[in-house]
Amino acid sequence: MGDKRPNILVFMTDQQRGDTVLPHHPARMPNIDAFREQGVTFSQAFCPSPHCCPARATFFTGLYPSEHGVWNNVAVQNTLSRGLNDGVRLWTEDFAAAGYDLHWAGKWHVSYDEGPADRGFRVHSLSAGPDDGRERTMDRTWDAYRRIAADETANGASRSRGEIVRPGYGSYTHYGVRENPFGDEDHVDAAMEALKQSGRRDVPWMMYVGPLGPHDPYFVPQRFLDMYDADSIELPESFNDSMEDKPNLYRRTRGVFDQLTIEEHKEALLHYYAFCTYEDYLFGRVLEALETTGQSDNTVVLFCSDHGDYAGEHGLWCKGLPCFRGAYHVPAIIRWPGMHDQAGAIVDELVSLADFGPTFLEGADIAVDRAFTGRSLMPFLRGEKPAEWRREVYTQSNGNELYGIQRSVFSSDWKLVYNGFDFDELYDLNADAHELRNEIDNPAHAGRVRELYRLLWRFAAEHGDTCINPYIMVALARYGPAEAFR
């Protein structure tokens, strides 16, 4: 008899909204639709930060940014950190210690100084060199701006369709047509070949497949655009939000995208949906390879993403400091062999990217002697609900290179956002699901605001968050860290 411990396959897209994998969504996801009927969907899964590096570091460590130390893009010159704090261990290293083979194909973005090979993975493809960052870092030097200054076409007064003109930065084209965007097909080809090789060995494995779509800019093969009716595309209900009651940075960010016409915004959304469909196609290819190699019946499969995309919410795109749901809500569907009773189940409890490491470890019966911020989802996969499950989700961001302290706490009912760079936000999610009305100054909610601050600071205290400086010029929260102990 061979080793029957389950294999683990993670397919993590980049910047995909959580609602795109749920039933009745406009994005066409035929492979996900079939996969959803075979697994368990966590409909309320969230990342801790709307940014690739801290979100991925949380996924692989089961910890929050205040604990693992990755706050923003590790590959830019003004980064806050180049990688994980000393002594932080990936849960995949526990799998390697238990005898698993580790395989990697696609985007890394966990550390600048280390690559997946430094953490025990056999690397089959990587998106940008040994550290997934140095090539892009080189493009952000003063030499790059000298080249832009010398390029008259990058500083023109007119713009083409889908283009955003940015004097002194160079233009940016938001969407278009391209075969093999970000080289995602290459990453999947490498993963499929690795699956064939793994199937010939009597050793359990863990494989990570990390395509870079549907990240902006939304450039997609034409055949996936052709699957949509352009006239059927509708912008989000919050699209026309003036955001007058929200931080000025939110409005300033929206102003970048206000160059686009309504028709262009709709075209951008069509391209985003088509990009999701393209990633669904690639996921289907991996599932087919898993089936063809005879490993499907003993392989746990997770489809997820690192963070979401505003996709037109409040007139915004991409992701960043505006603390709206679209940037934090992520897909999460798990198919676990042998758990057929739960096939097709949708779990609406609040889930974090930090939960998946503890889940895999428990499911593979691998014991560890350290604590995680995340919790195992195995009870839900067995059709059970833990007696005490989280009622709130917390987020931690220090900004996406344009720095600003931002923390939030939200439940299914209320959401508080603490903005160190501007005034705070409060949303009644039952009455205002699209986060259109900031109720922070409504005296009727004063008690609730204080209680939410108490929860926010209590989480901060429990998880080593250091945004607690009492200096008069930076201690700007309505209620300070001492609330954690009241």
C-alpha positions, 0 to 999 in steps of 0.5 A: 500500500502506498502513502495515502495522505492527501495531496494539497493543490492550491490555485490562487489567482491574483486580485479576484473578487469573491463574488465572481465564484458565487452563483448568479454572478455575471462572470462566466465561470463554467469550471468553477460552477462545476467545482462548486458543486463538488466542494464547500464554498466559503462565501464570506472569506476575506483577506487581511490587507488589500495587497498581494504581499501581506495577503499572501504572507498571511495565507502561508503563515496563518498570521496577520501583518503585525505578526509576520511583518510584511506590510506592502509590496516587498519589491518597491524602493520605499518598502516597509519590509523586504520579507517575513520577520525572523523566525516566521515559519510557513505552514508548507514547511511543516508539510515538507518536514512531514515528508511532502514534496513541495511544488511551485508554479507562478507568482511568489510575492511573499519576500524579496530576499527569499524565493519559494526555493528558499522555503523548500519548494521545487520551483517549476516557473516563477513570474519575475526571476528568483525573487518575483520583484527585482525586474519590476523594481528596476522599472521604478528607478529614476532611469525609468522616468528619464525614459518616459520624459524622452518619450513624447507619446507618453506625455501627450495631451490626448488619450486613446480608448481605455487609457489614463493619461498621467503627466510625468508618470507615463500613460496607463492603459486599463484594459485591452486584448492580449494572448497569454496575459502575464504568462499565466498559460506558461505557469499552468503548463509548468504545473501540469507537467509537474503533476504528471511527474508527481503522479509517478512517485509514491510520495504525497505532495503540496502544489501551489499554482499562482497565476497573475490574473485577473490583476490590472491592467485587464488584458485578455485573449479575444475569445474570452471577451467574445463570450460576453454581451457588452450591452448586458454589462451593468456598473455597480450600484455604488458607482455614482457615489460622490464619496463626499462623506468619505476620506479625501484620499478616496475621492482623489483616487477615484479622480484618476479613473474619472478620465474614463467615460461610462462606456469605458468603465463598462468595457473595463468591467467586461474585460475584468469578467473575461479575465476571470473567465480566462482564469477559470479556463486555466483552473479547468486545465489543472483539474483535468490534468489532476484527473488524467494523472489519476490523482484527483481522488486523493487531492485536496483542491483549494481555489482562492485569491489573495485579494479582490478588486473594486471593479467599479465600486464607488467609481474605483478600480484595482485595490488600495486604501479605500476600505470597501468590501470588493478589495477584501472579499476573496473566493474560497472553495475547497474540495476535500476527498471523501467529504461527499456529504458536504458537496455543494454546501455554501458556508456563510460564516466569516473566514480569513485567508489565515484559516487555510494553513491550519485547515490543511495541517489538521486535515493532513494530521500534521501537528505543530507547536505554534499558534496561528491567528487563523483557525481550522475550517475542518469542522465546516468541511465535516458539516459541523459548526464550531461552538465559538466561531468569529463574529468579526473580521479585522483588517490591517493596512499601512497603505499600498506604497502611498502610506497611511495607517488603516485598520477596520473591524466588521461583522455581518451588521456593522463596519468601523474603519479607522483612518490615521490619515483622515476621518473614520468611517462607520457603515450599517451593513444591513441597511447600506450593503454598498457602503454609501452612507458614512454614519461615523458622526451620527450621534445615535451610533456613538456607543456602537462606535466606541464598542467597535473601537474596543474590539479593534484595539483588543485584536491589535493588542492580542496580535502585536499591532504597533500602531499605538503611538500616543504622541499628540500629532499621531494619536488621532483615533476617536478612542485610543488603545486603552479601550482594549482593556476596558 
